[in-house]
Structure formats: structure tokens, C-alpha cells
Amino acid sequence: MAHHSHFDYIIIGNGLAGLQLALKFASDPFFDDKQIALFDKSDKTTNDKTWSFWETGISQWNKITHKSWKHAAIYTSKKNIELNLLPYTYKSIRSIDFYNEAKHILKSKKNIHFILEEVISIEENDVALIKTNQKTYTATHVFDSTIPNEFFNAPSNYVKIIQHFKGWIIKTEKDVFDENKLIMMDYRLKDGNQTTFTYMLPFSKNQALVEFTYFTENLVDENVYDTFIKSYIETFLKIDAYTIVETEMGKIPMTDFPFEKSNSKRITKIGTGGGWVKGSTGYSFKHTEKKVAKIVDNIKSRKTPSENLFKKRFKFYDRVFLNVLKDENHKGEWIFQQFYEKNSIKTMFRFLDEESTFFEEIKIMWSLFSWSFIKAFFKTF
């Protein structure tokens, strides 16, 4: 427990963004004399999600990578697309491994404090004032991962698609999985005329995560996911004997809402609450890594921490895609089939990582050329 009531930096929320930011602070001697506090009402002791991402070479996450793959597949109602991911490797991390590793590193730093309290409010004056369910604190700057209230009350001209899903980690009696190839998207099992797909990560020959995912505006009852997961396992995987080891559920906003407008001199929104989730895909792990690095660079350069966190042209591309999904939700299968079939792995992953050249982006746009995208382009423009 910290004995301080004032901190240089307060991080609210010990999720992916909060812990990655704290780890970045901890790795840089510039922050050794700064008092830093992390607030969360949960002590993060359960495995509540799986993060997946791609990258080239060795990274800081290799130690806690649960499984990696160099091959993937996309299945649609019309095509089977086999992908050699090289030079990339697709990797998965269990959240509990990430939480434990982050806490182990951060608790060794005398200037970093974990405070198990619920934040009730944040006010901004000469300093930031943080009220919890137990005490009041102040900070020179706050990094807040909570979603701003303005998002929930946003006008209808903003697109709000939800990536929502449930997954089962199953263990089979026999060796049935190809542990060297993940199924990135399988559109053969659908819930009506909507964008839905199954995602499968084989962790071993007899254990895998099987997840049913929606890209839609409305949620469904939990038993709906279960019905589709069970059907997929029986119909497409041809498995009749298995045990459910773990389950996970999630809701990720895919939106063009301008979260960055909530940033101010003393408060920077981070993570989902800061719009760090890529609007068109829901990817966040590597985007978070880049954004915390940019925040640290800004602080060391005496800039506002949130300066230049986003690239405008990629936000425009995301809005076009979101408008297609909103107006013609059934087009999701066609979009991803075109995307993965007509572009190289390097071009696609660079585009999704927002590292592509304008020429590569033109190639991507041409592969998706259709009346739906023309309409969405002008609507967005």
C-alpha cells in the first residue's frame, strides 16, 4: 500500500493499456524518480481473455507467449485460403500470464505502487484530483482507461459496431488438432445474414480455443454463442468427445467515435477508453505497445502526452469499413475474403499495423473495390 496521496502519474485500470504503460515507465531510467500509482478495484488474478497479435522476430513478450503459429487459414462459403505468415509469427498470450509478469516486474520498483481501490471521479484543476471509494489523491497527470460517458450518449452519426464473442478452451481425448495452423476466420457457420465467424487457436494436438464472434450492432444472449460453438465443434471439427477447460467472453467497440477529444492537459484517455482499439478490426495489443512508446517519448520531450497518437488517414480507412459493416453487415465475409485473397501477408499486416505506404494502401483499396465501398467512401468523406 502506498503512503502517498500525491503522485506524478496515476494510471487508472490495470488492463492491457495500463500495465503496458506502467511497464514502459519502469523500463526507462527517466521515470525512476517519479512516483507512479496504478488504481484498480481488481487484483487481476484470473485468466479473463486471450490476446493475439503478429510480429516479426523476437520481442519483449516472447517469455509469456503461450503459443505461436506461422500458418493460418481463412474459410468462407466459397473459398479456402491458406496463409503462410512469414516473415510474421502469430502469437497468443493468456491474460493471467501477462498480469503476473507485469506485477512481478512493477512490484520490484520502489516508486511504483498498486492501490486496490475503485475510482469514483476525476477532476482537473491545477492538478488532477482523483476520488476513490476510500480516499482522495492528486496527480500531475492521469492516464485513464475508463470509457468516457460521452461515448454512450454519442449521436447516431457515429458508427458503433460491437465485436462480441464467447470462446471455449476444449480438451479432446484424442489428438485431433493441427497445432501448427490457426483458423483466423471461418465463415461457414453463420447466424443469419450477419457478419459472424469462428476463430480457432490450437494450443496443442488435443487442446484449442474455439470462439464464435459477431461484428454487429446488437448483442445476443450467452446461450447463442454456446449453440454455435457446439455446432462448429461437431459439424466442422468432427469432434464428439471433449471437455470444456475454460471459457471467455468479450465485447470490443468498433467505432469511429473520437475518443481522443476527451484528452486534456492533465488527463490522457488510454486503452479502449482512449480509442486505442483499431476501429475496423478490434485489434489492440500491438497498437497499445506503440501508443505507450509515443506517450513516453512525448513526456520526455516535454510535450502533451497525447500528442500525435493517431494517424488521420487510417482513421478515415476505418470509418469507410465501419460504414460498410453498418449499412450492409452481411458484406463482412466478402470483405475479408477479398482482403486476404488478393493481398500479400506483408501488405495486409503492414496495413493493419498502420505502417503501410500510400501505394500499399491503394492496392488494399483496389482489392476491395465495389459499389458498397464507393458509397461508404463518399458517406465518410
C-alpha positions as CSV (number, residue, x, y, z in Angstrom):
1,M,0.0,0.0,0.0
2,A,1.3,3.4,-0.9
3,H,1.7,6.0,1.8
4,H,1.5,8.9,-0.7
5,S,-1.5,11.0,-1.6
6,H,0.2,12.8,-4.5
7,F,1.8,11.1,-7.5
8,D,3.5,12.3,-10.6
9,Y,1.5,9.9,-12.7
10,I,-1.7,7.9,-11.8
11,I,-2.8,5.1,-14.1
12,I,-6.5,4.1,-13.8
13,G,-7.2,0.5,-14.8
14,N,-4.7,-2.4,-14.7
15,G,-5.6,-3.9,-18.0
16,L,-3.6,-4.1,-21.2
17,A,-3.0,-0.4,-21.7
18,G,-2.5,0.5,-18.0
19,L,0.1,-2.3,-17.4
20,Q,1.9,-1.8,-20.7
21,L,2.2,1.9,-19.9
22,A,3.5,1.2,-16.4
23,L,6.0,-1.4,-17.8
24,K,7.3,1.3,-20.2
25,F,7.7,3.7,-17.4
26,A,9.5,1.0,-15.3
27,S,11.9,0.2,-18.2
28,D,13.1,3.8,-18.6
29,P,15.5,5.4,-16.0
30,F,13.9,8.8,-16.8
31,F,11.0,7.8,-14.6
32,D,13.0,6.4,-11.7
33,D,12.4,9.5,-9.6
34,K,8.7,9.7,-10.5
35,Q,6.0,8.4,-8.1
36,I,3.6,6.3,-10.1
37,A,0.4,4.7,-8.9
38,L,-1.9,2.1,-10.5
39,F,-5.5,2.0,-9.4
40,D,-7.9,-0.9,-10.0
41,K,-10.7,-2.4,-8.0
42,S,-9.5,-5.9,-9.1
43,D,-6.2,-7.5,-8.3
44,K,-6.2,-9.3,-11.7
45,T,-5.8,-12.9,-10.5
46,T,-7.9,-14.7,-13.2
47,N,-7.4,-15.5,-16.8
48,D,-10.2,-13.4,-18.4
49,K,-9.1,-13.2,-22.0
50,T,-6.6,-14.2,-24.7
51,W,-4.6,-11.5,-26.6
52,S,-3.3,-12.4,-30.1
53,F,-1.1,-10.4,-32.4
54,W,1.6,-10.8,-35.1
55,E,5.1,-9.5,-35.2
56,T,8.5,-10.3,-36.8
57,G,11.4,-11.6,-34.8
58,I,11.8,-11.7,-31.0
59,S,10.0,-9.3,-28.8
60,Q,9.6,-8.5,-25.1
61,W,6.6,-10.7,-25.0
62,N,8.3,-14.0,-26.0
63,K,8.8,-15.1,-22.4
64,I,5.0,-15.1,-21.8
65,T,3.8,-16.2,-25.3
66,H,1.5,-19.2,-24.8
67,K,1.6,-20.4,-28.4
68,S,2.8,-19.1,-31.8
69,W,2.0,-20.1,-35.4
70,K,3.5,-19.5,-38.8
71,H,0.5,-20.7,-40.8
72,A,-3.2,-19.7,-40.8
73,A,-6.4,-20.4,-42.8
74,I,-9.4,-18.3,-43.8
75,Y,-12.6,-20.3,-44.7
76,T,-15.6,-18.7,-46.4
77,S,-18.6,-20.2,-48.0
78,K,-16.8,-20.0,-51.4
79,K,-13.1,-20.2,-50.7
80,N,-10.4,-21.9,-48.6
81,I,-7.4,-19.5,-48.2
82,E,-4.2,-20.9,-46.8
83,L,-1.7,-18.3,-45.5
84,N,2.0,-18.6,-44.9
85,L,2.5,-15.9,-42.4
86,L,6.3,-15.5,-42.8
87,P,8.1,-13.2,-42.1
88,Y,5.5,-12.7,-39.4
89,T,4.6,-15.0,-36.5
90,Y,1.1,-15.0,-35.0
91,K,1.3,-15.2,-31.2
92,S,-1.1,-15.5,-28.3
93,I,-0.8,-14.5,-24.7
94,R,-3.0,-15.6,-21.8
95,S,-4.0,-12.5,-19.8
96,I,-3.1,-14.1,-16.5
97,D,0.4,-14.7,-17.7
98,F,0.6,-11.0,-18.7
99,Y,-0.9,-9.8,-15.4
100,N,1.5,-11.9,-13.4
101,E,4.6,-10.9,-15.3
102,A,3.7,-7.2,-15.2
103,K,3.0,-7.3,-11.5
104,H,6.3,-9.2,-10.8
105,I,8.3,-6.5,-12.7
106,L,6.4,-3.5,-11.4
107,K,6.4,-4.5,-7.7
108,S,10.2,-4.6,-7.7
109,K,10.2,-0.9,-8.4
110,K,10.0,1.2,-5.2
111,N,8.5,4.2,-7.0
112,I,5.5,2.2,-8.4
113,H,2.5,1.5,-6.2
114,F,-0.6,-0.7,-6.7
115,I,-3.7,0.7,-5.0
116,L,-6.7,-1.7,-4.8
117,E,-9.4,0.9,-4.7
118,E,-12.3,1.9,-7.1
119,V,-12.0,5.3,-8.7
120,I,-15.2,7.3,-8.4
121,S,-14.4,10.5,-10.1
122,I,-11.6,12.6,-11.7
123,E,-11.5,16.4,-11.7
124,E,-9.0,18.6,-13.4
125,N,-7.7,21.9,-12.0
126,D,-4.0,22.9,-11.3
127,V,-3.6,19.2,-10.7
128,A,-5.8,16.2,-11.3
129,L,-8.0,15.2,-8.3
130,I,-8.9,11.5,-8.0
131,K,-11.6,10.4,-5.6
132,T,-11.8,6.7,-4.8
133,N,-14.2,4.7,-2.6
134,Q,-11.7,5.2,0.2
135,K,-9.6,8.3,-0.2
136,T,-8.7,11.4,-2.3
137,Y,-5.5,11.6,-4.3
138,T,-3.8,14.2,-6.6
139,A,-1.6,13.7,-9.6
140,T,0.4,15.8,-12.1
141,H,-1.1,13.7,-14.9
142,V,-3.7,10.9,-15.0
143,F,-3.9,8.1,-17.6
144,D,-7.5,6.9,-17.5
145,S,-8.7,3.7,-19.2
146,T,-12.4,4.1,-18.4
147,I,-14.7,4.7,-21.4
148,P,-16.0,8.4,-21.3
149,N,-19.7,8.9,-20.7
150,E,-19.9,10.9,-24.0
151,F,-19.4,7.6,-25.9
152,F,-22.6,6.1,-24.5
153,N,-24.6,9.3,-25.3
154,A,-23.0,9.9,-28.7
155,P,-25.3,11.0,-31.5
156,S,-26.2,8.4,-34.1
157,N,-23.9,9.8,-36.8
158,Y,-21.1,7.8,-35.2
159,V,-20.9,4.2,-36.1
160,K,-21.0,1.7,-33.2
161,I,-20.3,-1.8,-34.2
162,I,-19.6,-4.3,-31.4
163,Q,-17.2,-7.2,-31.7
164,H,-18.7,-9.6,-29.2
165,F,-17.7,-13.2,-28.7
166,K,-17.6,-16.2,-26.4
167,G,-14.9,-18.9,-26.6
168,W,-14.4,-22.3,-25.1
169,I,-11.0,-23.8,-24.5
170,I,-11.6,-27.5,-25.1
171,K,-9.5,-30.6,-24.4
172,T,-10.1,-33.7,-26.5
173,E,-9.5,-37.4,-25.7
174,K,-7.6,-37.9,-29.0
175,D,-5.0,-35.8,-30.9
176,V,-7.2,-34.0,-33.4
177,F,-5.8,-30.5,-34.0
178,D,-3.1,-29.3,-36.4
179,E,-1.2,-27.3,-33.8
180,N,0.8,-25.5,-36.4
181,K,-2.1,-23.7,-38.1
182,L,-4.7,-21.4,-36.6
183,I,-8.1,-20.7,-38.2
184,M,-8.2,-16.9,-38.4
185,M,-11.8,-16.7,-39.7
186,D,-14.3,-19.4,-40.7
187,Y,-17.5,-18.0,-42.2
188,R,-19.1,-21.4,-43.0
189,L,-21.3,-21.2,-39.8
190,K,-23.5,-18.1,-39.7
191,D,-26.1,-16.5,-37.5
192,G,-28.5,-15.3,-40.2
193,N,-27.5,-12.6,-42.6
194,Q,-24.9,-11.0,-40.4
195,T,-21.1,-10.9,-40.1
196,T,-20.3,-13.8,-37.8
197,F,-17.4,-16.2,-37.9
198,T,-15.5,-18.8,-35.8
199,Y,-11.9,-18.3,-34.7
200,M,-9.8,-21.2,-33.5
201,L,-6.4,-21.3,-31.9
202,P,-4.9,-24.8,-31.5
203,F,-2.7,-24.7,-28.4
204,S,-1.7,-28.4,-28.8
205,K,-2.8,-31.5,-30.6
206,N,-5.6,-32.0,-28.1
207,Q,-6.4,-28.5,-26.8
208,A,-7.8,-25.4,-28.6
209,L,-9.7,-22.2,-28.1
210,V,-12.9,-22.2,-30.3
211,E,-14.6,-18.8,-30.4
212,F,-17.7,-17.6,-32.1
213,T,-17.6,-13.9,-33.0
214,Y,-20.1,-11.2,-34.2
215,F,-19.3,-7.9,-35.8
216,T,-22.8,-6.4,-35.3
217,E,-24.7,-3.5,-33.7
218,N,-26.6,-5.7,-31.2
219,L,-25.6,-8.3,-28.7
220,V,-27.0,-11.8,-28.2
221,D,-27.8,-14.0,-25.2
222,E,-24.9,-16.0,-23.9
223,N,-26.6,-19.3,-24.8
224,V,-26.5,-18.3,-28.5
225,Y,-22.7,-18.3,-28.6
226,D,-22.7,-21.8,-26.9
227,T,-25.1,-23.2,-29.5
228,F,-22.8,-22.1,-32.4
229,I,-19.6,-23.2,-30.7
230,K,-21.1,-26.6,-30.0
231,S,-22.4,-26.8,-33.6
232,Y,-19.0,-25.9,-35.0
233,I,-17.1,-28.4,-33.0
234,E,-19.5,-31.2,-34.0
235,T,-20.1,-30.2,-37.7
236,F,-16.7,-28.8,-38.9
237,L,-14.2,-30.2,-36.4
238,K,-16.0,-33.6,-36.2
239,I,-15.3,-33.9,-32.5
240,D,-17.8,-35.6,-30.2
241,A,-15.8,-36.2,-27.1
242,Y,-14.2,-33.2,-25.4
243,T,-14.1,-31.3,-22.1
244,I,-14.6,-27.5,-21.7
245,V,-11.5,-26.4,-19.7
246,E,-12.1,-22.6,-19.6
247,T,-14.5,-20.1,-21.2
248,E,-14.0,-16.4,-22.0
249,M,-16.3,-13.6,-23.2
250,G,-15.7,-10.2,-24.6
251,K,-17.2,-7.0,-26.0
252,I,-14.9,-4.7,-28.1
253,P,-16.2,-1.4,-29.6
254,M,-15.5,-1.0,-33.3
255,T,-16.3,2.7,-33.8
256,D,-15.4,6.0,-35.3
257,F,-16.2,7.9,-32.1
258,P,-13.4,10.5,-31.4
259,F,-12.2,9.3,-28.0
260,E,-9.2,11.5,-28.4
261,K,-11.3,14.6,-27.8
262,S,-11.5,13.6,-24.2
263,N,-7.8,14.1,-23.7
264,S,-6.7,17.3,-21.9
265,K,-3.6,18.9,-20.3
266,R,-3.9,16.7,-17.1
267,I,-5.8,13.7,-18.3
268,T,-5.0,11.2,-21.2
269,K,-7.5,8.5,-22.0
270,I,-5.8,5.2,-22.8
271,G,-6.8,1.7,-24.0
272,T,-10.4,1.2,-25.1
273,G,-11.4,4.4,-23.4
274,G,-8.8,6.3,-25.4
275,G,-9.8,4.8,-28.8
276,W,-6.7,2.6,-28.9
277,V,-8.7,-0.4,-30.3
278,K,-8.5,-0.3,-34.1
279,G,-11.9,0.6,-35.3
280,S,-12.1,-1.8,-38.3
281,T,-10.8,-4.9,-36.6
282,G,-10.8,-4.7,-32.8
283,Y,-7.0,-5.3,-32.6
284,S,-5.3,-3.6,-29.7
285,F,-2.2,-5.4,-28.4
286,K,0.5,-4.1,-30.7
287,H,-1.3,-0.7,-31.2
288,T,-1.1,-0.3,-27.4
289,E,2.6,-1.1,-27.4
290,K,3.2,1.7,-30.0
291,K,1.0,4.2,-28.2
292,V,2.6,3.8,-24.8
293,A,6.0,4.3,-26.5
294,K,4.8,7.5,-28.1
295,I,3.4,8.8,-24.8
296,V,6.8,8.2,-23.1
297,D,8.6,10.0,-26.0
298,N,6.1,12.9,-25.6
299,I,6.7,13.2,-21.9
300,K,10.5,13.1,-22.3
301,S,10.2,15.8,-25.0
302,R,8.0,18.0,-22.7
303,K,5.0,17.6,-25.0
304,T,1.4,16.8,-24.1
305,P,1.3,13.0,-23.6
306,S,-1.5,12.5,-26.1
307,E,0.1,14.5,-28.9
308,N,0.1,12.7,-32.3
309,L,-1.2,9.4,-31.0
310,F,-3.3,8.8,-34.1
311,K,-2.8,8.8,-37.9
312,K,-5.7,10.5,-39.6
313,R,-5.7,8.6,-42.8
314,F,-6.0,5.3,-41.1
315,K,-8.9,6.6,-39.0
316,F,-10.5,7.5,-42.4
317,Y,-10.0,4.0,-43.7
318,D,-11.5,2.5,-40.6
319,R,-14.6,4.8,-40.9
320,V,-15.1,3.6,-44.5
321,F,-15.0,0.0,-43.4
322,L,-17.3,0.6,-40.5
323,N,-19.9,2.3,-42.7
324,V,-20.0,-0.7,-45.0
325,L,-20.5,-3.0,-41.9
326,K,-23.2,-0.7,-40.6
327,D,-25.2,-0.4,-43.8
328,E,-24.5,-3.9,-45.3
329,N,-23.5,-6.1,-42.4
330,H,-23.6,-9.3,-44.5
331,K,-20.7,-7.9,-46.6
332,G,-18.1,-8.8,-43.9
333,E,-17.4,-12.3,-45.3
334,W,-16.8,-10.9,-48.8
335,I,-14.6,-8.1,-47.5
336,F,-12.3,-10.3,-45.6
337,Q,-12.2,-12.9,-48.4
338,Q,-11.0,-10.2,-50.8
339,F,-8.6,-8.7,-48.3
340,Y,-6.8,-12.0,-47.5
341,E,-7.0,-13.5,-51.0
342,K,-5.8,-10.5,-53.1
343,N,-3.0,-9.1,-50.9
344,S,0.3,-10.4,-49.6
345,I,0.7,-11.1,-45.9
346,K,3.3,-8.3,-45.6
347,T,1.0,-5.8,-47.3
348,M,-2.0,-6.8,-45.1
349,F,-0.2,-6.9,-41.8
350,R,1.6,-3.6,-42.5
351,F,-1.8,-2.0,-43.3
352,L,-3.5,-3.4,-40.2
353,D,-0.4,-2.2,-38.1
354,E,-0.8,1.3,-39.7
355,E,2.7,1.1,-41.1
356,S,1.9,0.8,-44.8
357,T,2.9,3.1,-47.6
358,F,0.3,5.0,-49.6
359,F,1.0,2.8,-52.6
360,E,0.2,-0.3,-50.4
361,E,-3.0,1.3,-49.2
362,I,-4.1,1.9,-52.8
363,K,-3.5,-1.8,-53.5
364,I,-5.7,-2.7,-50.5
365,M,-8.4,-0.3,-51.5
366,W,-8.4,-1.6,-55.1
367,S,-8.8,-5.2,-53.8
368,L,-11.9,-4.1,-52.0
369,F,-13.3,-2.0,-54.9
370,S,-17.1,-2.4,-55.0
371,W,-20.2,-0.3,-55.1
372,S,-20.5,-0.8,-51.3
373,F,-17.1,0.8,-50.7
374,I,-17.8,3.6,-53.2
375,K,-21.0,4.5,-51.2
376,A,-19.2,4.2,-47.9
377,F,-16.3,6.3,-49.1
378,F,-18.5,9.2,-50.1
379,K,-20.6,8.9,-47.0
380,T,-17.5,9.0,-44.9
381,F,-15.9,11.8,-46.9
